[in-house]
Amino acid sequence: MRNNKLVDYLLDLSHPRGGSKARFFLAFGFSRDRPMELADALADHVLRTEGRPQNLTENGPTKLVFEGRLRAPNGREPWVRSVWQVEADGVARLVTVVPLRRADEEA
């Protein structure tokens, strides 16, 4: 997982599209100073969650979508959707992570 995807997008408050995601992750104890915590939490999220493949276009790359809890540094476990693109060499690359609201989640 590329650190710049985490530091310059998911954990960057000033990013035009990632700023709201950064507020979400920072509120759960993640930090730009410790991007590997988020990388490790996302790897754990994938291992604990059943992914479902999606092809958004007929000849496009396969994407794997995982929805479930993410173990955060502050001890909470918010629900997120992570999307990974499977490259030609079979390696999955993180596309995005989206916070989810669940009825059973703490407010």
Protein Blocks (a to p, Z undefined) as FASTA:
>chain_A
ZZklmmmmmmmmklmklmmmmmmmmmnopafklmmlmmmmmmmmmmmpccddddfbfklc
cddddddddddfkopacdddddddddfkopacdfbdcddddfkbcZZ
